[in-house]
Structures are given as C-alpha cells and as structure tokens.
Amino acid sequence: MKHVLAILALIVAGLLIAAERPIAWAVPMVRAGLPNLHRVDAKLYRSAQPTAEGMTNLVRILRQDWKVEDAIIEMKDGGYGYHSIWCHLPRFIRKTAKELK
C-alpha cells in the first residue's frame, strides 16, 4: 500500500510540475519503457539519457534559435531528472554551441 501511495504522490507531483512549465519547453509524454520522455517538437523527442539532454539542448540552440542559457535552464529545471552529478553538461553545451555557431 505504501508503494501505491508513493507512486500516486509522484504522479501528482509530476502533474503539478508539468502545469507550471513554460509553453516553450518540451512536452512530457508517458510511454512504457521510455522514462522521462518529452516531445521537443514535431520531429524531435528526448528521454532520460543525460547525453541526449545535452544534445537536445544543442538542437534547441542551433535549430530553434534558443539562447544557450534558456536551454540549460530547461535541462536543469524542466523535470527531466537532471542531477548535479552531470555538472559537465552545461559547460559542454556552452562550449559546443559556441564552436558550432
């Protein structure tokens, strides 16, 4: 029973977080076997892999004209499961975006 309540609490928390998301951010999706799946646009999706997060943010910057810092904020605060252990990702995104522009 505790597990069921914990799962329900997580679902409600996720819905509350999703309700506060800026409209420009990726849209959360639920698919079996695809944790942390989000639709970035009609052709681009992202999921739980940290390197995919970094690469998706580069797409946002290079193809969708997002500011680098906006993409990093979305990665960190967008509900994708970002953890401070991946502290290299913002540096990687900044450096790579600068090199590719």
N, C-alpha and C positions, 0 to 999 in steps of 0.2 A: 504494500500500500504506500509505503514511503517513497518508493521509486516512481509510482504513478503520480503522486503529488509533486515530486521534484520535476518530473517531465512536464507536467501541466504548468508549473511555475516558470520553467524555461520557455515554454511556448508563449505564455502570456507576456513575459519579459521581452521576448523577441518581437512580438506584435507591437508592444509599446515603443520599442526602439524603432521599428520599421515605420511607425506612424510619425515619428519626428524627423525622418530622413529628408534632406533636401531633394527636390524633384529631379535635379540633375544627376544624382547619384545612381549607381546601378540598382536594379530592382531585385530583391530577394526572391528566390524560387525554391520550391521544395520538390526534390526528385530523389527517389530511393537510390542509395549508393553514391550520391553526389553531395557530400557535405558542403555547406557554405556556398552553394551555387547562387550566382547572381547574373542577371542579364544586363550587360553594359549597353548594348544597342541591338538592332535587329539581327546582326550577324555575329556578335561577339558576346561570349559568356565567360565568366570567371568562377573559380571554385577555391577550395581550401589551400591549395599549394602556394606557399609563400613566394616562390619564384614566379608563379603565374600572376600573383598580385602585382609584383614589381613590373612584369612585362605588360600587364593590362594597363597599369598607370602610364607606362611609356606610350601605349597606343592612345590613351586619352590625351596625352600631351602632344604627340606628333600628328595624330589624325583628326582629333576633335578640338584642337586649339585650347586645351585646358592649361591653366597655369600650373607649373610644377608643384608649387606648394598646395594648391587645391587638390591635386591628385594624391599627394602624400597624406593630406588630412582625411580624404575619403578612405584611403587604405588603412589608416590607423583607427579612425572613428566610425567607419561605415558598417561595423558589425560583421567583418569578415574573419574574425578570430585572430587579428594581429596581436602579436606578443612582443614585448620589448627585447626578447632574445634575438629577434630579427632586426636589430638596430642598424645593420649594414644596408638594409633595403632603401631607406630614404637617401643615404649617401650614394648608393648605386644608381638610383633613379635620377638624382640631381646631376651626377657626373655623366651618365649615359645620355640624358636628354640634352645636355649642353654639347656633347660631342656630336650628336646626330642632327642638331639644328643648323 
